[in-house]
């Protein structure tokens, strides 16, 4: 199985709705850089989460993009380990990661994948739980996620 790297917000979001268990079921071990470990202090870092220090300095292209430290380190680590996926929610960080050739997935994509694998029965409940906690989710993405999950008509 190839490496998967996570940024802070998806970890915190899944922790807040008690669905961290979907991550190892989907990907096995999840790598996080030290800044993400620091930012995610409220999350119980399970045994399947490995803190992996960067081996090189953060590339200028990432620094110039003005992402926060956790996102910058997560993108850098994903590039270093040739990650198969970067788990990230922030739109600016997603655009940067994609421009650098990384394959990304966010919290809503994780919930969809978990439903498709039978790990959760539906995405609507977890999405509503996230919204109730103040998770930023564009109404179009909410609806599109429900449609893709077969829980709402197109």
N, C-alpha and C positions, 0 to 999 in steps of 0.2 A: 504494500500500500504506500502510495506516495505521500509526501508531507502536506499537511494542511495547517495554515497559520491563521490565527484569529486576532482581531482587534478587540477593544474593550467593550463597546456598546452591545454587540450581540451576546457576549458572555453575561453581561449584567442583565440584559433583557430576559434571556432564558432563565437565569437564576431567579429573577424576580417572579416569574410565573411557574417556577418549579419544573422546568423542562430541560435542564442541563443534560439529563440522561440521553437526549436524542443525539447529542454530539458524538460520543464514542460509538453509538450504534450506527451512525452515518459514516464516520471517518476514522475511528480508532483513536490514535493519539493526536492531540491538537498541540501545536507549538505556539508559544507566545513569547514575545521579547520582554525584557525586563520592565520597560515603561508600561506595558499593558498589565503586567503582574502588579505593578505599583498602583495603577489606576483602578484595577479590579480588586482592590483589597477587601471589598464587601462580599466578594464571591469566594466560596470555599474552593480552592484550587485542588481539584480532584487528582487522583493518581494518574489519570490519562491526559492531564495537562502538563506539558513539559516546558519549563522556562528555558529558552535558548538564547544566550547572549549573541549579539551581532559579532561577526568575525571581521567586518570591515566598517568603515565610517559610512554614515548615511549619504547616499549619492546626492550631488548638488541639485539634480533635477527634482528630487523629493524635497530637499530643504527649500528650494526656490518656490515650490508649490504652496508653502505656508500651511501645511497640514500640522495637526498637533503632534506632540512627541510620540504618543502611543501609535497613532496612525502611521507616522513616518517610520518608526521602528518596525511595525508590522509589515508594511510594504517592503521595506529593506530586507527584512528576514525572509519574506516570501520570495523575493528575487534571489537571495543568497542560496536558499535550499531548493530552488526550482519547484516551489510548491504547486501542487495540482489545483489548489483553491486558496483564496484569501477570503476569510469571513469578515465582512466589513459593511457597515450601514451608511456612514456619512457619504453624502452625494459627491462632494469634492474629492474625497479620498477614493471613492469608487471610480470616478473619472480618471484620476491620476493612475490608479492601479491598472485600469484597462488600457490606458495609453502606453503603459510600460509592458504590456503583453501578459498581464496576470489575468487568470480566470477568477471571477468573484462570485460570491453568494452572500446574501444578507439574511437578516432574521426571517423575513417573510419567505424567502426561498428555502431556508432551513425547515420552516414549518411545513411548506409544501412537500419537500422531500420526505419529511417524517411521516406525513399522511400517506404518501405514495408507498412507503415501505411498511405501512401498518403500525407505526410506532405511536401514532396518535389517531383518534377517530375522526377529528375534524380540525380545521384551522380557524374557524370563526371564533370559538371560545378563547383560544390563546391570543388571537388578534384583539379581541375585545378586552381581554385582561390587560394586554400591553397598553391599549388606548386609555384604559382606566388609570393606569400608572403614570400617564403623561408621555408615553412613547410617541415620538413624532412619526406619523404615518400619513402620507398624502391620501386623501379620499379615493383618488383614482387607483392608487396601488392597493388599497384595502379591497376595493371592488374587484380589481383584476385578479388579486390573489384568491378571492372567493370563487370567481368564475373558473380560474385554472384548477381550483380544488374540486370543482363540480358542486359547489355549495350555493351557487347563485347562477341564474341564467345570464347569458351574454347580452 
